[in-house]
Amino acid sequence: MALGDEVRARGPRLSAVTAVLITAAAAGPLMMTTPAQAQASAQRRFDIEAQSLSDALVLFAAQSGYQVATDGATIQGVRTNGVRGVLSSASALSQILSGTGFTFRIRGNLVTLEPAPRSGEGTIQLGPVRVEGGAESKGTAPPMPTVAHAIQDEGAARDGYRVRTLTNVGPFSAQQVLDTPYSVSVTPRELIQNIQAQSPDDIFKVNPYTRTMTAQITGWVPMVSIRGFQTYDRAEGGLRRSTHHAAVVEDKERVEVLGGLSGFLYGASSPGGMVNYVYKRPTLDPFHSVTVGNYGGNQYYGHGDFGGPIDTDGRLGYRLNVVKQAGDTAVDDQNINRFLASGALDWRITDRLILELNAAYHHYKLRGPAAYWFVRAGVMRWTAPDASKNWGQPWIHDEFRNVKLMAKLNYRFSDHVTLRGSYAWDNVDRPVQEHTQNSIRSSTQYYQIRIHSGRTKDRNQAANLLLDFDFDTGPLSHKLTLGYFGYWTTGWGTSHSPNTTYLGPYSRSAPTYVPRPDFPEDHSNPYYSGRSRNDNFVIGDQISMGDQVTALVGVSRSEIFNRSFNMAGEVSRPDYAKGRWSPTFALSYKPIPWLTAYASYIEGLEAGGTAPLEAVNAREIMPPMVSRQKEIGVKAELGGLLLTGALFDISKAYELLTEAGRYTQDGRQKHRGLEFTATGRITENLTVVGGFTALDADVEGGGDGGLAPINVARNWAKLYLEYDLPFIPGLTATGGIYRTDKQWGNAANTDRIPAYATFDLGARYTVPIDDKALVLRLTVNNVADKSYWTNAYYVGQPRSIAFSAQFQF
């Protein structure tokens, strides 16, 4: 590469930015005088294949520890030959940019790109690197990216929604998807927007790993199934929460789903997996987006999304999301009214110290939540009732007021040591809760109970404090992480619950509506009902043995504690306390840069389930359970596609509702399966997001040995497609088909839930307006208007038509 004149001090205008901030790898001999120059010359291992320059810069940032800022529009369509080997960051970046027409400058921990000066017609000559120890004496420093800016430019529709970077994997910081020895599926922001998701259920419908078990529209705590195991567990920004209500997606950058056991990574949790919601962060350039539309029925809404730098130096940035939605859904006599205000603030206090802050307020009111169904023993299940009807009562309503606060601090002591700390506070105030439960007692009739409860409250907190060390021991490179993470919940219950008895019978031909009972007014105050917590102490080492072999070895100590009180302030049941060490081991082999094979073993501790309301021991908590998982998998990037496949074997204690109506543990539940996913562009015009799971699930031992567990489908498959019509620039046809196999609706395997499939159709039209864009979207969900049982307890959603117009400027 020829070297020309020195690059001038003027930086580029920043728009779409590629940037990553992670712990730097071990430094080599210091050949310069300033810390910035020392870092630029330090020897590191790079493995970046030929690809788009934008994606290559994301990988360079992750492997070097630098933050990279560039004009995404300028480098769009530019490709690089990549770089591989042990060399300095400056040399690696020079090779990446060779022949691209760009050169670079390093100032502190920031790399910026500029067009290279030309020495003659058709000849591009790159200037030498300018490495500075501090800010320039003239001009304004460009904004400083954070880890979040890398993912803002990933997963775009133009790339087939394919992502390369995970924000975190449990206690570990940012990871590359291809190098992570676990099954992970990511739904990025543009896909969330383009499917017009109004709740996590719309995301779970498209994500290959997930199935909705308890939808948000029911008013109960939403539940999702991953690998056949049901879970309420989730994380926000990597910080755990045990439960949640009325979740929002408009302020999320992406949703990361970890398939399989996560005890070592996230603490006590279901063996199925973990759902991590990642908040939107401030943008480096001013960003404004306004969307108006309809989620289906008469649910009109407006959504404003704004971000950018606050100060001229770019050290302080903001992001603000505001949503107002109101109107009837596609289900008769069902209505949602909500307001969201969610803000984020990033402050680069110094080049090594970054503070992230979040605050959100959400007020959610639901009238006519979906009814819960169960079938009396010995009675045949009906075909699914009409999904467009409200099978509860139109006067039933639910309400939540939710306030969230979060703070994260990242401090790099040196190129080899990083401290990460986070804290989240989440308060849920539920002024009233009402539900209906329908009991099928004959082939033509059902009975119904109306549940009315007074005010309850929950307070959820989570925190972590982690240290990352990078060092070498001979030929081995280590990324060692150790520290603490955990969460704790405090609850306040109600003594006001004047429920009705089961009333009826009512005909299955149509819902029966009755006047609202004259429930007595609630004069009580919520009482302190108990607290629970999960503490985890972790140490994990990611060991690289050359360019091809990586091992992850770790262990965590998980402690579960739960104490419950009755209305008199007395302990209502014995304390629930158990602790256990949970190990993990994973080995990855990368024979070629675009292919990774891995094998892993992981254990975890899980809190026992809670007996459902129809059980004679309703709300009783079961003893803790130990889960184990073995998995082998492969990940490959072929052209524009990310392909993943895995074989897994998971076992846990089996929980069931017996014929006598008691919820208990008996035997072990074992799931063996094969899963496959494909994400990206098959051709220049065709995008695919899909996959399938083939599952062999049964009960071993106990009274139900040999039977299949309830609500576990043998197979499910999903295929979401987009096709850019070449004869109408800007117009994209969209659609998806989602199929779930048969399930058992009871533990005795006598209640068979039929298989079902639904499909969606839609279109998207992008209208460029100068350097701005207007995006028009139309989606028809459940085109055939099929009524079906999603599981033993709930009916799926009817046909709905969503449309919107988004103006980004």
C-alpha positions in Angstrom: 0.0 0.0 0.0 1.5 3.3 -1.0 1.7 6.0 1.6 1.1 9.6 0.7 0.6 12.9 2.5 -0.5 13.1 6.1 -4.3 13.0 6.6 -5.7 16.4 7.5 -7.5 17.1 10.8 -11.0 17.5 9.5 -13.3 14.6 10.4 -16.2 13.2 8.4 -19.8 14.0 8.9 -21.2 11.1 11.0 -24.6 9.6 10.0 -25.1 5.8 10.0 -22.4 4.6 12.3 -20.6 1.4 12.8 -19.0 1.2 16.3 -18.2 -1.3 19.0 -16.7 -0.8 22.5 -15.4 -4.0 24.1 -12.4 -5.0 26.2 -9.2 -4.8 24.2 -7.0 -7.8 23.7 -3.5 -8.2 25.1 -1.1 -5.5 23.9 2.3 -6.2 22.4 5.6 -4.2 22.7 5.2 -0.5 23.0 6.8 1.3 20.1 5.3 4.8 20.5 5.2 7.3 23.3 1.5 8.1 24.0 -1.2 5.6 25.2 -3.1 6.0 21.9 0.1 5.3 19.9 0.9 2.3 22.1 -2.5 0.9 21.6 -2.3 1.4 17.8 1.0 -0.6 17.6 0.0 -3.4 20.1 -0.2 -6.8 18.5 -3.6 -8.5 18.3 -5.2 -11.5 16.6 -7.5 -10.5 13.7 -9.8 -12.8 11.8 -11.9 -10.7 9.3 -13.0 -12.3 6.1 -13.8 -10.5 2.8 -17.1 -8.8 3.1 -18.8 -5.5 3.1 -16.7 -2.7 4.6 -19.5 -1.8 7.1 -19.6 -5.4 8.5 -15.8 -5.6 8.5 -15.5 -2.4 10.6 -17.9 -3.9 13.2 -15.6 -6.9 13.5 -12.5 -4.8 13.6 -13.9 -2.7 16.5 -14.9 -5.9 18.4 -11.4 -7.5 17.9 -9.3 -4.4 18.5 -11.1 -2.5 21.3 -11.3 0.6 19.2 -14.5 2.6 18.5 -15.0 3.2 14.8 -17.1 6.0 13.4 -17.8 6.5 9.7 -20.5 7.8 7.3 -22.5 4.7 6.6 -24.0 6.2 3.4 -20.5 6.9 2.0 -19.2 3.3 2.5 -22.4 1.6 1.4 -21.6 -1.0 -1.2 -17.9 -0.9 -0.6 -16.2 -4.3 0.0 -12.9 -5.3 1.6 -10.6 -8.2 1.3 -10.4 -8.4 5.1 -7.4 -9.3 7.2 -6.2 -12.3 9.2 -3.2 -12.9 11.5 -1.4 -11.3 14.5 -0.5 -7.7 13.8 -1.0 -4.2 15.1 -4.4 -2.5 15.0 -3.1 0.2 12.7 -1.7 -2.4 10.3 -4.9 -4.4 10.4 -7.0 -1.4 9.6 -4.6 -0.4 6.8 -5.1 -3.9 5.2 -8.9 -3.7 5.6 -9.0 -0.3 3.9 -6.5 -1.2 1.1 -8.1 -0.5 -2.2 -11.4 0.8 -0.8 -10.6 4.5 -1.4 -10.5 5.4 2.4 -7.9 6.2 4.9 -8.2 6.6 8.6 -7.1 8.6 11.6 -6.8 7.5 15.3 -7.4 9.9 18.1 -7.5 8.4 21.6 -9.7 5.3 21.3 -11.6 6.6 18.3 -11.0 5.7 14.7 -12.5 7.9 12.0 -12.5 7.3 8.2 -11.9 9.8 5.4 -11.7 9.6 1.6 -8.1 8.9 0.6 -6.3 11.6 -1.4 -5.9 10.7 -5.1 -2.5 11.0 -6.8 -3.8 10.6 -10.3 -6.7 9.6 -12.5 -7.9 6.1 -11.5 -5.2 5.7 -8.8 -6.1 5.8 -5.1 -3.3 6.5 -2.7 -3.8 6.1 1.0 -2.2 8.5 3.4 -0.3 7.5 6.5 -2.1 6.9 9.8 -2.2 9.9 12.1 -2.2 8.6 15.7 -2.8 11.3 18.4 -2.6 11.1 22.1 -5.4 13.5 22.8 -8.0 15.8 21.2 -7.0 18.1 18.4 -6.3 21.7 19.2 -8.6 22.9 16.4 -12.1 22.0 15.5 -14.7 20.0 17.3 -14.2 16.3 18.2 -16.7 14.0 16.6 -19.2 12.2 18.8 -17.9 9.2 20.7 -19.7 5.9 19.9 -20.6 3.4 22.5 -21.3 -0.4 22.2 -24.8 0.4 21.2 -23.9 2.1 18.0 -22.6 -1.1 16.5 -26.0 -2.7 16.6 -27.8 0.4 15.3 -26.3 -0.3 11.9 -26.8 -4.1 12.0 -29.9 -6.1 11.1 -31.1 -3.7 8.4 -33.6 -4.8 5.8 -31.0 -4.2 3.1 -28.9 -6.9 4.8 -31.7 -9.4 5.2 -32.0 -8.6 9.0 -28.8 -10.5 9.5 -26.8 -9.5 12.6 -23.2 -10.2 13.6 -23.0 -8.8 17.2 -24.7 -9.7 20.4 -24.9 -7.0 23.1 -24.0 -9.5 25.8 -24.2 -13.2 26.6 -25.1 -13.3 30.3 -22.1 -11.9 32.2 -19.9 -11.7 29.1 -19.7 -8.4 27.1 -20.4 -8.0 23.4 -19.9 -11.2 21.4 -19.9 -12.2 17.8 -22.9 -14.4 16.9 -20.7 -16.7 14.8 -18.3 -17.2 17.8 -20.9 -17.7 20.5 -21.2 -21.4 21.5 -25.0 -21.2 22.1 -28.1 -21.0 20.0 -29.1 -17.3 19.6 -31.7 -15.7 17.4 -32.0 -11.9 17.1 -34.9 -9.8 15.9 -33.5 -6.4 15.0 -35.2 -3.0 15.1 -36.1 -2.8 11.4 -37.7 -6.2 11.4 -39.7 -5.2 14.5 -40.9 -2.1 12.6 -41.6 -3.9 9.3 -43.8 -6.6 10.9 -45.6 -3.7 12.8 -45.1 -5.4 16.1 -47.2 -3.9 19.0 -46.1 -6.4 21.6 -43.6 -9.2 22.1 -46.1 -11.7 20.9 -45.7 -10.4 17.3 -42.0 -10.9 17.6 -42.4 -14.4 19.1 -44.6 -15.3 16.1 -41.7 -14.6 13.6 -38.7 -15.6 15.7 -37.8 -19.2 14.8 -37.1 -20.3 18.5 -40.2 -19.0 20.2 -44.0 -19.8 20.7 -46.3 -17.6 22.6 -48.0 -19.5 25.5 -49.8 -16.7 27.4 -50.3 -13.6 25.2 -50.1 -10.1 26.5 -53.7 -9.5 25.6 -54.8 -11.9 28.4 -53.7 -9.5 31.1 -51.8 -12.3 32.8 -48.0 -12.4 33.0 -46.9 -13.2 29.4 -45.3 -16.6 28.9 -43.2 -17.8 26.0 -42.1 -21.4 25.0 -38.5 -22.0 23.9 -37.4 -25.6 23.0 -40.7 -26.8 24.4 -40.2 -25.3 27.9 -42.4 -22.5 29.2 -40.9 -19.4 30.8 -41.8 -16.0 32.2 -38.1 -15.1 32.5 -36.6 -12.2 30.6 -33.8 -9.7 30.8 -33.7 -6.0 29.8 -30.3 -4.7 28.8 -28.8 -8.0 30.2 -30.3 -7.4 33.6 -32.8 -10.1 34.8 -36.4 -9.8 35.7 -38.5 -12.7 36.9 -41.9 -11.5 35.5 -43.3 -8.6 33.6 -46.7 -7.2 32.4 -47.6 -5.0 29.4 -44.2 -5.1 27.8 -43.4 -2.5 25.1 -41.3 -2.9 22.0 -41.2 0.7 20.5 -38.2 1.7 22.6 -36.3 -1.5 21.9 -33.4 -1.8 19.5 -33.6 -5.5 19.2 -34.8 -8.7 21.0 -32.1 -11.4 21.5 -33.4 -14.9 22.2 -31.0 -17.5 23.8 -32.2 -21.0 23.1 -31.6 -23.5 25.8 -30.3 -23.6 29.4 -29.0 -20.3 30.7 -28.4 -20.9 34.4 -24.7 -20.2 34.3 -25.3 -17.1 32.1 -28.4 -15.5 33.8 -29.0 -17.3 37.1 -32.0 -19.3 38.2 -34.3 -19.6 35.1 -36.2 -21.9 32.9 -34.1 -24.4 30.9 -35.9 -23.3 27.7 -34.0 -20.1 27.2 -33.8 -16.4 27.9 -35.3 -13.4 26.1 -33.2 -10.2 26.3 -34.8 -6.9 25.4 -32.2 -4.3 24.3 -33.1 -0.6 24.6 -32.5 2.0 21.9 -29.5 4.2 22.6 -28.6 7.8 21.5 -27.5 8.2 17.9 -24.3 9.9 16.9 -26.2 12.2 14.4 -29.6 13.9 14.9 -32.3 11.3 14.3 -36.0 12.0 14.0 -38.8 9.5 13.1 -42.6 9.9 13.3 -44.9 7.0 12.7 -48.7 7.0 12.6 -50.8 4.0 12.0 -53.2 1.3 13.2 -52.3 -2.0 14.8 -55.6 -3.7 13.8 -59.3 -3.0 14.4 -59.4 0.6 15.5 -56.1 0.7 17.4 -54.7 4.0 16.1 -51.4 5.1 17.4 -48.6 7.7 17.0 -44.9 7.0 17.8 -42.2 9.5 17.9 -38.5 8.4 18.0 -35.9 11.1 18.4 -32.1 11.0 19.2 -28.8 12.6 18.7 -26.0 14.5 20.4 -26.7 17.2 23.0 -23.4 19.0 23.2 -21.0 20.1 20.4 -18.3 17.6 21.5 -20.6 14.6 21.2 -19.9 13.5 24.7 -23.6 13.6 25.7 -26.4 12.1 23.6 -30.1 11.4 24.0 -32.9 9.1 22.7 -36.6 9.7 23.3 -39.5 7.4 22.4 -43.1 8.5 22.9 -46.2 6.4 22.0 -49.9 7.0 22.3 -52.3 4.2 21.3 -56.1 3.9 21.8 -59.0 2.0 20.3 -60.7 -1.3 19.9 -58.8 -4.4 18.7 -59.9 -6.9 16.1 -61.6 -8.8 18.9 -65.2 -7.7 19.7 -65.5 -5.5 22.8 -61.8 -5.4 23.4 -59.9 -2.2 23.8 -56.3 -1.0 24.5 -55.4 2.4 25.7 -51.8 3.2 26.6 -49.1 5.9 26.8 -45.3 5.4 26.8 -42.5 7.9 27.4 -39.0 6.3 27.4 -35.7 8.2 27.4 -32.1 7.2 27.3 -29.0 9.3 28.0 -25.3 8.4 27.2 -22.5 10.4 28.7 -18.9 9.9 27.8 -17.4 11.3 31.0 -13.8 10.5 29.8 -12.4 8.4 26.9 -12.4 5.5 29.3 -15.6 6.1 31.4 -19.1 5.9 29.9 -22.4 6.3 31.7 -25.7 5.1 30.3 -29.1 6.1 31.8 -32.6 5.0 31.1 -36.0 6.1 32.4 -39.5 5.0 31.2 -43.1 5.5 32.2 -45.9 3.3 30.7 -49.6 3.5 31.5 -51.5 0.5 30.0 -55.3 -0.1 30.2 -56.9 -3.2 28.8 -60.7 -3.7 28.5 -62.0 -7.2 27.7 -58.8 -9.3 28.1 -58.8 -12.7 26.4 -60.4 -15.5 28.5 -58.6 -18.4 30.0 -60.1 -21.9 29.1 -59.7 -25.3 30.7 -61.4 -28.6 30.0 -62.9 -30.7 32.8 -61.5 -34.2 33.0 -63.4 -36.7 30.9 -64.8 -34.0 28.5 -63.8 -33.7 24.9 -62.2 -30.4 23.9 -64.3 -28.3 21.4 -63.0 -27.1 18.1 -61.6 -23.6 18.8 -64.3 -21.0 19.4 -64.5 -18.0 17.1 -61.3 -16.0 17.7 -63.0 -12.7 16.7 -65.4 -13.0 19.6 -64.7 -11.9 23.2 -65.4 -15.0 25.3 -64.9 -13.1 28.5 -67.0 -10.1 29.5 -66.8 -6.6 27.9 -66.7 -4.9 31.2 -63.6 -6.8 32.5 -60.6 -4.6 32.6 -57.0 -4.4 33.7 -54.6 -1.6 34.3 -50.8 -1.1 34.9 -48.6 1.9 35.7 -45.0 1.1 35.3 -41.9 3.2 36.1 -38.4 2.0 35.2 -35.0 3.4 35.9 -31.6 2.0 34.8 -28.0 3.0 35.0 -24.9 1.4 33.5 -21.3 2.3 34.0 -18.3 1.1 31.9 -14.8 2.0 32.9 -11.6 0.8 31.2 -8.8 0.8 33.7 -6.4 -0.1 30.9 -6.4 -2.0 27.6 -6.5 -5.2 29.6 -9.0 -4.5 32.5 -12.6 -3.2 32.3 -15.2 -2.7 35.0 -18.9 -3.0 34.2 -21.6 -2.2 36.6 -25.4 -1.9 36.2 -28.5 -1.3 38.3 -32.2 -1.4 37.3 -35.3 -0.4 39.3 -38.8 -1.3 38.1 -42.1 -0.4 39.8 -45.4 -1.9 38.7 -48.6 -0.5 40.2 -51.8 -2.4 39.3 -54.9 -0.5 40.5 -57.3 -3.2 39.5 -57.2 -6.6 37.8 -60.1 -8.5 36.4 -60.2 -11.8 34.4 -62.5 -14.5 33.2 -62.0 -18.3 33.3 -64.1 -20.6 31.2 -64.6 -24.2 32.2 -65.7 -26.6 29.4 -68.0 -29.1 31.1 -69.9 -30.7 28.1 -69.8 -30.8 24.4 -72.1 -27.8 24.1 -71.7 -25.7 27.2 -69.3 -23.9 29.4 -69.3 -22.2 32.8 -67.5 -19.0 33.7 -66.0 -17.3 36.8 -65.3 -13.6 37.0 -62.2 -12.7 39.0 -62.1 -9.2 40.5 -59.1 -8.2 42.6 -57.9 -4.9 44.3 -54.7 -3.0 44.0 -51.4 -4.9 43.9 -47.8 -3.7 43.5 -44.5 -5.2 42.5 -41.0 -3.8 42.7 -38.2 -5.4 40.7 -34.5 -4.6 41.1 -31.5 -6.1 39.4 -27.7 -5.3 39.5 -24.4 -6.6 38.3 -20.7 -5.8 39.0 -18.3 -7.5 36.6 -14.5 -7.3 35.9 -13.0 -8.3 32.6 -9.4 -9.2 32.2 -7.5 -9.8 28.9 -4.1 -11.6 29.2 -1.9 -14.3 27.6 -0.4 -17.4 29.1 2.1 -18.7 26.5 0.1 -19.5 23.3 -3.3 -19.1 25.0 -5.3 -15.8 25.0 -7.7 -15.3 27.9 -10.8 -13.1 28.4 -11.6 -13.7 32.0 -14.8 -12.4 33.6 -15.7 -12.5 37.2 -18.2 -10.8 39.5 -21.8 -10.7 40.7 -25.2 -10.4 39.1 -28.7 -10.9 40.5 -32.2 -9.7 40.9 -34.8 -9.3 43.6 -38.5 -8.7 43.8 -40.8 -7.3 46.4 -44.6 -7.8 46.2 -47.7 -6.2 47.8 -50.9 -8.2 47.6 -54.6 -7.4 48.1 -57.2 -8.7 50.5 -59.9 -7.5 48.2 -61.0 -10.3 45.9 -64.9 -10.6 45.8 -64.9 -13.1 42.9 -68.0 -14.7 41.6 -68.6 -18.4 41.6 -68.7 -20.4 38.4 -71.9 -19.4 36.7 -73.7 -20.9 33.7 -74.2 -23.0 31.8 -73.6 -20.9 28.6 -73.9 -22.1 25.0 -70.7 -22.6 22.9 -72.5 -21.1 19.9 -71.8 -17.5 21.0 -70.5 -15.6 24.1 -73.0 -14.8 26.8 -72.6 -11.3 28.3 -74.0 -10.4 31.7 -74.1 -7.1 33.6 -71.2 -6.2 35.8 -71.8 -7.5 39.3 -72.0 -4.9 42.0 -68.5 -5.6 43.4 -68.0 -3.9 46.8 -65.7 -0.9 46.7 -62.1 -1.6 47.7 -61.1 0.4 50.8 -58.0 -1.8 51.6 -54.4 -1.0 51.1 -51.9 -3.5 49.5 -50.2 -5.6 52.2 -46.6 -6.7 52.1 -46.8 -10.2 50.6 -43.2 -11.2 50.4 -39.9 -11.0 48.7 -37.7 -13.2 46.5 -34.1 -12.9 45.2 -31.6 -14.6 43.1 -27.9 -14.0 43.7 -25.2 -15.2 41.4 -21.4 -15.2 41.7 -19.6 -16.1 38.4 -16.2 -16.7 37.0 -15.8 -17.6 33.3 -12.8 -17.7 31.0 -12.9 -17.5 27.2 -9.7 -19.1 26.0 -8.4 -18.8 22.5 -5.9 -21.4 21.2 -4.7 -20.0 18.0 -7.1 -18.8 15.3 -9.4 -21.8 15.2 -10.0 -23.2 18.7 -11.8 -21.5 21.5 -12.9 -22.9 24.9 -15.3 -21.4 27.4 -15.0 -22.7 31.0 -16.9 -21.3 33.9 -18.9 -21.8 37.1 -21.5 -19.8 38.9 -23.0 -20.0 42.4 -26.7 -19.4 42.3 -28.8 -18.7 45.5 -32.6 -18.6 45.5 -34.5 -17.1 48.4 -38.3 -16.6 48.8 -40.4 -15.5 51.8 -44.1 -15.1 51.7 -46.5 -13.3 54.2 -50.2 -13.4 54.7 -52.5 -10.4 55.3 -51.7 -10.6 59.0 -48.0 -10.1 58.4 -47.2 -13.7 59.3 -44.9 -15.9 57.3 -47.4 -17.9 55.3 -45.1 -20.8 54.2 -41.6 -22.0 55.1 -38.8 -20.0 53.5 -37.8 -21.1 50.1 -34.0 -21.2 50.0 -31.5 -23.2 48.0 -28.1 -22.7 46.4 -26.0 -24.6 43.9 -22.9 -24.4 41.8 -23.6 -24.5 38.1 -20.8 -25.3 35.7 -20.5 -24.8 32.0 -18.1 -25.9 29.3 -18.0 -25.1 25.6 -15.6 -25.9 22.8 -15.7 -24.1 19.4 -13.8 -25.0 16.3 -13.4 -22.6 13.3 -11.8 -24.5 10.4 -12.5 -21.6 8.1 -13.5 -18.0 8.9 -17.2 -18.4 7.9 -17.9 -21.6 9.7 -18.0 -22.5 13.5 -18.8 -25.8 15.1 -19.3 -26.1 18.8 -20.2 -28.4 21.7 -21.4 -27.3 25.1 -22.6 -28.6 28.5 -24.4 -26.4 31.0 -26.3 -26.8 34.2 -28.7 -24.5 36.0 -30.9 -24.0 39.0 -34.5 -23.1 38.5 -37.2 -22.0 40.9 -40.1 -24.4 41.1 -43.3 -23.5 39.2 -46.5 -22.0 40.7 -49.7 -24.1 40.9 -52.3 -22.6 38.5 -55.6 -21.2 39.7 -57.7 -24.3 38.9 -55.4 -26.5 41.1 -56.6 -27.4 44.6 -53.2 -26.0 45.8 -53.5 -22.9 43.7 -50.5 -20.5 43.9 -48.3 -23.0 45.8 -44.6 -22.8 44.7 -42.9 -26.0 43.9 -39.3 -26.9 45.2 -36.3 -25.8 43.2 -35.1 -27.9 40.3 -31.7 -28.7 38.7 -31.6 -28.7 34.9 -28.9 -30.0 32.5 -28.2 -29.5 28.8 -25.9 -31.0 26.2 -25.7 -29.4 22.8 -23.7 -29.6 19.6 -24.2 -27.0 16.9 -22.8 -25.3 13.8 -23.1 -21.7 12.5 -22.1 -20.6 9.0 -22.2 -17.4 7.0 -22.8 -18.3 3.3 -23.1 -15.4 1.0 -25.8 -13.2 2.6 -27.2 -15.9 4.8 -26.5 -16.8 8.5 -27.3 -20.5 9.0 -27.4 -22.2 12.4 -28.2 -25.7 13.4 -28.1 -27.5 16.8 -28.8 -30.8 18.4 -29.8 -30.6 22.1 -30.7 -32.7 25.1 -32.3 -31.0 28.1 -33.8 -32.5 31.3 -35.5 -31.1 34.3 -38.0 -32.1 37.0 -41.5 -32.7 35.6 -44.4 -30.6 37.0 -48.0 -31.5 36.3 -51.6 -31.0 37.3 -52.8 -34.5 38.4 -56.3 -35.9 37.7 -57.1 -35.1 41.4 -56.4 -31.4 40.6 -53.1 -31.1 42.5 -50.1 -29.4 41.0 -46.9 -31.3 41.9 -43.5 -32.6 40.7 -43.1 -36.2 39.6 -40.4 -37.7 37.3 -38.2 -35.8 34.9 -39.1 -34.0 31.7 -36.7 -34.6 28.8 -36.5 -32.8 25.5 -34.3 -33.9 22.7 -34.4 -31.9 19.5 -33.0 -30.5 16.3 -33.3 -26.9 15.3 -32.3 -25.0 12.2 -32.5 -21.3 11.3 -31.7 -19.2 8.2 -31.6 -15.4 8.2 -30.5 -13.1 5.4 -30.7 -12.6 1.7 -31.0 -15.6 -0.6 -30.8 -13.4 -3.7 -30.4 -9.7 -4.3 -34.1 -9.3 -3.9 -35.3 -12.1 -1.6 -34.9 -12.1 2.2 -35.7 -15.0 4.5 -36.1 -15.3 8.2 -37.1 -18.7 9.3 -36.4 -22.1 10.8 -37.8 -25.2 12.3 -37.6 -27.3 15.5 -38.2 -31.1 15.6 -38.7 -32.2 19.2 -38.9 -35.5 21.0 -40.3 -34.6 24.5 -41.4 -37.2 27.1 -41.5 -37.9 30.8 -39.1 -40.3 32.4 -40.0 -42.0 35.7 -42.9 -41.1 38.0 -46.5 -41.9 37.5 -46.6 -40.3 34.0 -43.4 -42.0 32.7 -43.6 -42.5 28.9 -46.2 -39.8 28.4 -45.6 -36.5 26.6 -45.6 -33.2 28.6 -48.5 -30.8 28.2 -48.4 -27.9 25.7 -45.3 -29.2 23.9 -45.6 -29.5 20.1 -43.5 -32.1 18.4 -42.6 -29.8 15.5 -43.0 -26.2 14.5 -41.7 -24.3 11.5 -41.7 -20.6 10.5 -40.9 -18.8 7.3 -41.0 -15.1 6.9 -40.2 -13.7 3.4 -39.6 -10.3 1.7 -39.2 -9.8 -2.0 -38.1 -6.4 -3.4 -40.0 -6.0 -6.7 -37.4 -5.1 -9.3 -39.9 -3.4 -11.6 -41.1 -1.0 -8.9 -38.2 0.4 -7.0 -39.0 0.8 -3.3 -41.8 -1.7 -3.2 -41.4 -4.9 -1.1 -43.9 -7.7 -0.8 -43.9 -9.4 2.6 -45.5 -12.5 4.1 -45.0 -15.4 6.5 -46.4 -18.9 7.3 -46.2 -20.3 10.8 -47.1 -23.9 11.6 -47.3 -25.7 15.0 -47.8 -29.5 15.3 -50.2 -31.3 17.6 -49.9 -30.9 21.4 -51.4 -32.6 24.4 -53.8 -30.5 26.5 -53.5 -32.5 29.7 -50.9 -34.6 31.6 -52.8 -37.8 30.9 -52.5 -37.4 27.1 -56.2 -37.7 26.5 -56.9 -34.1 25.4 -55.4 -33.6 21.9 -54.9 -30.1 20.6 -54.9 -30.0 16.8 -52.0 -28.7 14.7 -52.5 -25.3 13.1 -51.0 -23.0 10.6 -51.5 -19.3 9.9 -50.1 -17.0 7.3 -49.7 -13.3 6.8 -49.4 -11.0 3.8 -48.2 -7.5 3.4 -46.3 -4.8 1.5 -43.9 -2.0 2.2 -43.2 1.0 0.0 -40.3 3.4 0.6 -40.5 6.8 -0.9 -37.2 8.8 -0.9 -37.7 12.5 -0.3 -34.3 14.3 -0.8 -32.2 12.7 2.0 -35.2 11.7 3.9 -37.6 8.7 3.6 -41.3 8.0 3.9 -42.1 4.3 4.5 -45.7 3.0 4.0 -46.5 -0.4 5.5 -49.5 -2.8 5.3 -49.8 -6.2 7.0 -52.7 -8.6 7.0 -52.2 -11.0 10.0 -54.0 -14.4 9.9 -55.2 -13.9 6.4 -57.6 -16.9 6.4 -59.1 -15.7 9.8 -58.4 -19.1 11.3 -59.6 -19.9 14.8 -57.3 -22.2 16.6 -56.1 -23.3 20.1 -52.5 -22.0 20.6 -52.3 -24.4 23.6 -54.5 -25.9 26.3 -55.7 -22.6 27.6 -55.9 -19.9 24.9 -57.4 -19.2 21.5 -55.2 -17.5 18.9 -55.8 -14.0 17.4 -58.2 -13.4 14.6 -57.5 -11.7 11.3 -56.3 -8.1 11.7 -55.1 -5.4 9.3 -52.2 -3.2 10.4 -51.0 -0.2 8.4 -48.6 2.7 9.1 -46.7 5.6 7.6 -43.2 6.4 9.0 -41.4 9.6 8.1 -37.7 9.6 9.0 -35.8 12.9 8.8 
